[in-house]
């Protein structure tokens, strides 16, 4: 049974769906024919939805996503280049949070947006672990500090390079620099042998970070947290990820304590042309 069905009353047989198909499995055998999957093509479909999304007539339907189930693109909502630049330049890594939890429904919607990020071959390998309880976030941060103490004691070059002694000293003085007081941390994990997992997790978390301000939230990559999640056995045990899974990124989330008012400068882009 074919994965694709075509509404013959709507289809104009313009071949757009065939030209955009990443797997090259859609064809129009003749000018009079309607689009169809090539023999054996079902095996190579990556369920990306390009064929459904690109058809201007709403004629294409995929077995797992009908045209009617895919919302139309709202062209009137498109940002112009100046708005895009302002949006991206106004992004800040938030390291000071209000002691106020975020509604679970809001976080679920935010993570759902992250799930629309691209992944290699549309494998969508990312799984999400939301550390929602702020006390649990702090408890896990303690594991990170223990990991740092262990590296410092062993004379690890990593501890010196990342100035872990200062982080531990701050912790002992009452300043938490692991999760920065964020009430929540989300972790992206996937099978450790999945070749697309690192890039997919990084892009998905970036989607989350960029989407957060629209919900009135702030985010920041939790690098120490993620490192300990992969290298410190007590931390790995505490997280209890599924067997064979690894953490490919972690992010703090919460309501920002402060508002930023300027767009800081950055180094000029270094571009080589060929």
Secondary structure, DSSP 8 states (H G I E B T S, - for coil): --SEEE-TTT-----HHHHH-TT--EE-SSTT---EE-TTGGGG-----HHHHH-TTS-EEETTB-TTTS----GGG---HHHHHHHHHT--B---B-S----HHHHHHHHHHHTTS--GGG----EEEEE--HHHHHHHHHHHHHHHHHHHHTT-HHHHHTTHHHHHHHHHTT---SSTT-SEEEEEEEETT-TTHHHHHHHHHHHHHHHHGGGT-EEEE-HHHHHHHHH-HHHHHHHT--TTEEEEEEEEEE-BSS---S------------
